[in-house]
């Protein structure tokens, strides 16, 4: 009996590059998928993208995540720490991975550009720029 090679139809890994290194994040397990969805809900609520409180069932899943668990990055989290990557960058990579797995690449890309792209904040502040400060 011959088998079916399912590799072409399996969910691909998430490949992240940083500083000449490549990090390969495996797709979430069934157990981690629920945690990632809960993390995505919390992220959207905290960012103001969802205008509702976090449902109790979702909060229960969030509360079940242990401090040493990293459902978005899996084993890559430890690799990033070992490589001396800053906590801020690791956090951003985790945020990206959460939304990549939960909502897809386009959404994760949009969110990353919106949140992490440096911009001139002085232009965002009223009264800054070309306005006459006297009046």
C-alpha positions as CSV (number, residue, x, y, z in Angstrom):
1,X,0.0,0.0,0.0
2,X,1.4,3.4,-0.9
3,X,1.1,6.5,1.3
4,X,0.1,10.0,0.4
5,X,2.8,12.6,0.9
6,X,0.9,15.4,2.5
7,X,3.8,17.8,2.7
8,X,2.6,20.0,-0.1
9,X,-0.7,20.6,1.7
10,X,0.6,21.1,5.2
11,X,0.7,24.5,6.8
12,X,4.1,26.0,6.2
13,X,6.5,27.2,8.8
14,X,6.9,30.9,9.6
15,X,10.4,32.0,8.6
16,X,11.7,35.1,10.4
17,X,15.1,36.7,9.6
18,X,17.0,39.1,11.8
19,X,20.6,40.2,11.6
20,X,21.6,37.6,9.1
21,X,20.0,34.8,11.1
22,X,17.0,32.8,10.1
23,X,14.5,31.6,12.7
24,X,11.9,28.9,11.7
25,X,8.7,28.9,13.7
26,X,6.7,25.7,13.4
27,X,2.9,26.0,13.0
28,X,1.1,25.9,16.4
29,X,-0.1,22.6,17.8
30,X,-3.7,22.1,18.5
31,X,-3.2,23.0,22.2
32,X,-1.3,26.2,21.2
33,X,-3.8,27.3,18.6
34,X,-6.4,28.1,21.2
35,X,-3.9,30.1,23.2
36,X,-2.8,32.0,20.0
37,X,-6.5,32.9,19.2
38,X,-6.9,34.1,22.8
39,X,-3.8,36.2,22.6
40,X,-5.0,37.7,19.3
41,X,-8.3,38.6,20.9
42,X,-6.5,40.3,23.8
43,X,-4.1,42.1,21.4
44,X,-7.0,43.4,19.3
45,X,-8.9,44.6,22.4
46,X,-5.7,46.3,23.9
47,X,-5.0,48.0,20.5
48,X,-8.6,49.2,20.2
49,X,-9.2,47.1,17.1
50,X,-12.0,45.3,18.9
51,X,-14.5,47.3,20.9
52,X,-15.5,44.9,23.6
53,X,-14.2,43.4,26.8
54,X,-12.3,40.1,26.6
55,X,-14.9,37.3,27.0
56,X,-14.6,35.2,30.2
57,X,-13.8,32.0,28.3
58,X,-11.0,33.8,26.4
59,X,-9.6,35.2,29.7
60,X,-9.6,31.7,31.1
61,X,-7.4,30.5,28.3
62,X,-5.1,33.5,28.7
63,X,-4.9,32.8,32.5
64,X,-3.8,29.2,31.6
65,X,-0.7,30.3,29.8
66,X,2.4,29.8,32.0
67,X,5.1,32.5,32.2
68,X,7.6,30.1,30.5
69,X,5.2,29.2,27.7
70,X,5.6,30.9,24.3
71,X,2.9,29.6,22.1
72,X,3.5,32.2,19.3
73,X,7.3,31.5,18.8
74,X,7.7,28.0,20.4
75,X,11.3,26.9,20.6
76,X,12.4,30.0,18.6
77,X,11.8,32.1,21.7
78,X,14.8,30.3,23.5
79,X,16.9,30.7,20.4
80,X,16.2,34.4,20.3
81,X,17.2,34.8,24.0
82,X,20.3,32.7,23.5
83,X,21.3,34.9,20.5
84,X,21.0,38.1,22.7
85,X,18.0,39.6,20.8
86,X,16.5,42.4,22.8
87,X,13.3,41.8,24.7
88,X,11.5,44.5,22.7
89,X,12.4,42.8,19.4
90,X,11.4,39.4,20.7
91,X,8.1,40.9,21.9
92,X,7.5,42.3,18.4
93,X,8.3,39.0,16.7
94,X,5.9,37.3,19.1
95,X,3.2,39.8,18.3
96,X,3.8,39.3,14.6
97,X,3.6,35.5,15.0
98,X,0.4,35.7,17.0
99,X,-1.4,37.5,14.3
100,X,0.3,35.6,11.5
101,X,-1.1,32.3,12.8
102,X,-4.4,33.8,13.9
103,X,-5.3,36.1,11.1
104,X,-2.8,35.5,8.2
105,X,0.3,37.1,6.7
106,X,-1.4,40.2,5.3
107,X,-2.9,41.2,8.6
108,X,0.3,40.5,10.5
109,X,2.2,42.6,8.0
110,X,-0.2,45.5,8.2
111,X,-0.2,45.4,12.0
112,X,3.6,45.3,12.2
113,X,4.0,48.2,9.8
114,X,1.4,50.2,11.8
115,X,2.9,49.4,15.2
116,X,6.6,49.2,14.6
117,X,7.6,51.5,11.7
118,X,9.4,54.5,13.1
119,X,7.7,57.8,12.2
120,X,8.1,61.5,13.1
121,X,5.9,61.8,16.1
122,X,6.3,65.6,16.2
123,X,4.1,65.8,13.1
124,X,1.4,64.0,15.1
125,X,1.4,66.5,17.9
126,X,-1.0,69.4,17.6
127,X,0.9,72.8,17.6
128,X,4.1,71.3,16.3
129,X,5.6,71.8,12.9
130,X,5.1,75.0,10.8
131,X,2.5,76.6,13.0
132,X,3.5,80.0,14.5
133,X,4.0,79.3,18.2
134,X,3.0,82.9,19.1
135,X,-0.2,82.7,17.5
